[in-house]
């Protein structure tokens, strides 16, 4: 497959990767585990039934960017308690990805993780993939002051503390709407296509430069 504007991608100085359903395939099923744990947390914390908890989970996710943000705004929960609980999952479905490892090795740029999850969760995922050593920094929801993508503030903070010119950067995401702000800032944008309905929101907008099914094989072509 021919990649349009491949030289521009190869000349980028900074590559910024989302984590979940981006650096590993959504078919691994990690996010359904996390989603179930979120529902359980809401059940226990708010003392509601599971069906009501799932309604709250999705309402807050839709209205506030993450369920955590909604719970903090409306119920003053301890975010560390939440993050520790929902990321207590089985990581065994993730395998070492040698294609991705080699592609990142050949990619001559600084590489970052920018996630609405936690550093500890990212560490476990990256270790399972065998790619942790490639990344300059993990910028997580704590570093973002618990303000999630797609709000502008965490992107601004991320590029400021890492001294990044957005015009030299590439953003890789599975949630299409999270690429709006990077595009406005001048970044090149890569959408990892999945069948997850909420991840597809905004996928037809003009802010997406590249649509990719498999990040490993695609990045291997870019970084060859």
HELIX and SHEET records of a PDB file:
HELIX    1   1 UNK A    6  UNK A   10  1                                   5    
HELIX    2   2 UNK A   26  UNK A   28  5                                   3    
HELIX    3   3 UNK A   30  UNK A   46  1                                  17    
HELIX    4   4 UNK A   50  UNK A   64  1                                  15    
HELIX    5   5 UNK A   67  UNK A   75  1                                   9    
HELIX    6   6 UNK A   79  UNK A   86  1                                   8    
HELIX    7   7 UNK A   98  UNK A  106  1                                   9    
HELIX    8   8 UNK A  119  UNK A  129  1                                  11    
HELIX    9   9 UNK A  132  UNK A  134  5                                   3    
HELIX   10  10 UNK A  152  UNK A  161  1                                  10    
HELIX   11  11 UNK A  166  UNK A  168  5                                   3    
HELIX   12  12 UNK A  176  UNK A  179  5                                   4    
HELIX   13  13 UNK A  180  UNK A  185  1                                   6    
HELIX   14  14 UNK A  197  UNK A  200  1                                   4    
HELIX   15  15 UNK A  215  UNK A  222  1                                   8    
SHEET    1   A 6 UNK A 137  UNK A 139  0                                        
SHEET    2   A 6 UNK A 110  UNK A 114  1                                        
SHEET    3   A 6 UNK A  14  UNK A  17  1                                        
SHEET    4   A 6 UNK A 169  UNK A 173  1                                        
SHEET    5   A 6 UNK A 188  UNK A 192  1                                        
SHEET    6   A 6 UNK A 210  UNK A 212  1                                        
END                                                                             
